[in-house]
Amino acid sequence: MLIHILGSAAGGGFPQWNCNCRNCDGLRKGQINARSRTQSSIALSDGSGNWILCNASPDIRTQLEQTPVLQPGRQSRDTAIGGIILMDSQIDHTTGLLTLREGCPHQVWCTEMVHQDLSTGFPLFNILEHWNGGLQWNRIELDAGFTVPACPALHFTPIPLRSAAPPYSPHRNNPHPGDNIGLLVRDTHTGGVLFYAPGLGQLSSQVRDAMGVADCLLVDGTLWREDEMLHAGVGTKLGSEMGHLPQSGPGGMIEVLSAYPQSRRVLTHINNTNPILDEDSAERAELTRHGIEVAHDGMLINL
């Protein structure tokens, strides 16, 4: 299984266009040791030459330009994207579908809850019907695994995650199973297993079981501390209110990942305020001491 990190930042990217926090300002001025990042997305392949997108970031055009394998150029109009899996219905994980409209129809896998959101409050499915049939919905059932024909050696098991639906969702204040999922991905040829969860606020027994069998944990690295937005002076919401488990503190992601030393552990979906973006920071050094990596755009993992 080939895992291409297309984007490793949280919503807004890094630097965020309207943010002058220490990280964003420092990157623009060349005062910190950091690299820019686009918004969170990955591409998966079973080695067949076809790829599956997991989420479609608003930055998808830039990401495709930076990932030549996704444009093999075999004919006058071409792409290696053979399917799209949506983990949730958030703007920063779905808006890229609009950019991909010239390639419609696209085969899209998502849950009933995500399909509802993207047919009502943010009706991408309805809008894109006007482009050659738009998005062809393949339902993800929470109690069943599935495959995507473009990469038949990859088997996907959805893992429900507890998370708030976006503001435009009909059930914004009434969370439903399927609002957000993680993916356990197994390569039936190599035996390699990935657990991918860019949004992870709570650890259920099902999540822990999935993490326990994975060779690579590519998980939520949004915030360093629970009150990071307040600490950085850019907001008031706590990590728990945003649906993200911080890295530091009791029960934080560092402690959680320490239980899986046999796995490769990589943080993604990193918010622009997170001090781990500064590669010379004490927080980044602490991750390194624990054997935890920080994803960056263009990173390639082979399982």
Disulfide bonds with the S-S distance in Angstrom:
none
